[in-house]
């Protein structure tokens, strides 16, 4: 269970994880109950269903699933505040991902100071 602050107060809900088998297994081992291994067309229906319910405060989606969904759904997921949708990068790629400080600046509008400076 996770609680997020919103304009209307605190929103309580569960965490859902959608991704490849390794990601889903990892979160299941951490105690997240609502984990879904999905790909292709089934991920589109699943993500649409997860967004339409009011049971979730956080939805974690792997990069492999993100690549299979249409742009219109990606934009809807990226714009969602409740539930908050987080895309995780693939662990197997050597592609440089956005640094945490840049991500925090883009998503949260805050600058992270490194090294206490």
C-alpha positions as CSV (number, residue, x, y, z in Angstrom):
1,X,0.0,0.0,0.0
2,X,1.3,3.4,-0.9
3,X,0.0,6.9,0.0
4,X,0.4,9.8,-2.4
5,X,-0.4,13.4,-1.6
6,X,-2.7,15.1,-4.1
7,X,-4.6,18.4,-4.3
8,X,-7.6,16.6,-2.8
9,X,-5.6,15.1,0.1
10,X,-3.9,11.8,0.5
11,X,-4.6,9.1,-2.0
12,X,-4.2,5.5,-0.8
13,X,-3.8,2.6,-3.2
14,X,-1.8,-0.4,-4.2
15,X,1.3,-0.8,-6.4
16,X,1.0,-2.6,-9.7
17,X,4.0,-3.8,-11.7
18,X,3.8,-4.6,-15.4
19,X,6.9,-5.9,-17.3
20,X,9.0,-8.8,-18.2
21,X,9.3,-11.9,-16.1
22,X,12.5,-10.9,-14.2
23,X,11.1,-7.5,-13.2
24,X,7.8,-9.0,-12.1
25,X,9.5,-11.7,-10.1
26,X,11.7,-9.2,-8.3
27,X,8.8,-7.1,-7.2
28,X,6.8,-10.1,-6.2
29,X,9.8,-11.2,-4.0
30,X,9.7,-7.7,-2.4
31,X,6.0,-8.3,-1.5
32,X,4.2,-6.5,-4.3
33,X,1.1,-8.6,-4.9
34,X,-0.2,-7.1,-8.1
35,X,2.5,-8.0,-10.7
36,X,1.7,-8.7,-14.3
37,X,4.0,-10.3,-16.9
38,X,2.6,-8.9,-20.2
39,X,3.7,-8.1,-23.7
40,X,2.3,-6.8,-27.0
41,X,-1.4,-6.3,-27.3
42,X,-2.2,-7.8,-23.9
43,X,-0.1,-5.0,-22.2
44,X,-2.3,-2.3,-23.9
45,X,-5.5,-3.8,-22.5
46,X,-3.9,-4.5,-19.1
47,X,-2.5,-0.9,-18.7
48,X,-5.8,0.6,-19.8
49,X,-7.6,-1.5,-17.2
50,X,-5.1,-0.5,-14.5
51,X,-5.6,3.2,-15.3
52,X,-9.3,3.0,-15.2
53,X,-9.5,1.4,-11.8
54,X,-9.1,3.5,-8.7
55,X,-7.2,0.8,-6.8
56,X,-3.6,1.9,-7.6
57,X,-1.5,4.8,-6.6
58,X,1.6,3.6,-8.4
59,X,2.1,1.7,-11.6
60,X,5.6,0.5,-12.5
61,X,6.2,-0.4,-16.2
62,X,9.3,-1.8,-17.7
63,X,10.9,-0.3,-20.8
64,X,10.2,-3.5,-22.8
65,X,6.5,-3.0,-22.2
66,X,6.7,0.7,-23.0
67,X,8.1,0.0,-26.4
68,X,5.1,-2.1,-27.3
69,X,2.3,0.4,-26.5
70,X,1.0,3.0,-28.8
71,X,2.1,6.7,-28.5
72,X,-1.4,7.8,-27.4
73,X,-1.3,5.4,-24.4
74,X,2.3,6.4,-23.6
75,X,1.2,10.1,-23.4
76,X,-1.8,9.2,-21.2
77,X,0.5,7.2,-18.9
78,X,3.1,9.9,-18.7
79,X,0.5,12.6,-17.9
80,X,-1.1,10.5,-15.2
81,X,-0.7,11.8,-11.6
82,X,-3.0,9.4,-9.8
83,X,-2.0,6.7,-10.4
84,X,1.6,7.8,-10.8
85,X,3.2,5.9,-13.6
86,X,7.0,5.1,-13.5
87,X,8.9,3.6,-16.4
88,X,11.9,1.5,-15.5
89,X,14.8,1.2,-17.9
90,X,16.0,-2.2,-19.1
91,X,18.8,-3.6,-17.0
92,X,20.4,-5.5,-20.0
93,X,21.0,-2.4,-22.2
94,X,24.1,-0.3,-22.3
95,X,22.1,2.7,-23.4
96,X,22.8,5.7,-21.2
97,X,19.7,6.6,-19.3
98,X,18.7,10.1,-18.0
99,X,20.7,10.9,-14.9
100,X,18.7,11.0,-11.7
101,X,19.3,14.7,-11.2
102,X,18.0,15.5,-14.7
103,X,15.0,13.2,-14.1
104,X,14.1,14.9,-10.8
105,X,14.4,18.4,-12.4
106,X,12.2,17.3,-15.3
107,X,9.5,15.4,-13.3
108,X,9.5,17.1,-10.0
109,X,10.9,20.6,-10.9
110,X,13.6,20.4,-8.2
111,X,17.4,20.4,-8.5
112,X,19.3,17.7,-6.6
113,X,22.6,18.8,-5.1
114,X,25.4,16.2,-5.2
115,X,28.0,16.2,-2.5
116,X,26.3,18.7,-0.2
117,X,27.3,21.7,-2.3
